[in-house]
Amino acid sequence: MKISVQGKQLDVGDTLRQRIESTIESITAKYFANPIEATVTLSRQGSEFRADVGVHIGKGISVQAEGRNDDAYAAFGSAAERIEKQLRRYKRRLRDHHKGHSGDVVPAAQYVLAAEAEDSPEPEGADGWEPVVVAEMETNIDALTVGEAVMRMDLASAPALMFRNRAHGGLNMIYRRPDGNVGWIDPPSQTQS
């Protein structure tokens, strides 16, 4: 597994780097034989250290966690505990996830849009606003059950996730609501009346 340890405006010493690498290797080895990569970024925010940990387990499955503390070791330890807890909680479901579902992935285009700067000249569009496309790439929309989609969203610490509902094949979306609950958008299919 490839492990990348970075510091944002911070020098990560050899001792901390070795501790991070050995901890990540031991956590991932408990639950998965061949994880792909892990990225750990340490930064300082005011008097605190922040550790962002991301582990790419397999195709379409990533786990994200963040830890904060006055000590860099403790900040990383907090994030590592969260990663381990997530992997332990979803271990069985992650291992059995792709059994018998090899053709359930649909490619889709993904765009990132940026608003224009305040001092830029007026755009030429008819309605007075035209966004600028910053990045364009292809991504896959997996066929998942609602439970699997919630698990993926939680593991990635993402605010929302679009997926193809395995029950009926339609596009669905789940999102984290401001009250902490999960919202689920399941539009009626075109064949229903």
Secondary structure by P-SEA (a helix, b strand, c coil): cbbbbbbccccccaaaaaaaaaaaaaaaaaccccccbbbbbbbbcccbbbbbbbbbccccbbbbbccccccaaaaaaaaaaaaaaaaaaaaaaaaaccccccccbbbbbbbbbbbcccccccccccccbbbbbcbbbbbbbccccaaaaaaaaaaacccccccccccccbbbbbbbccccbbbbbbccccccc
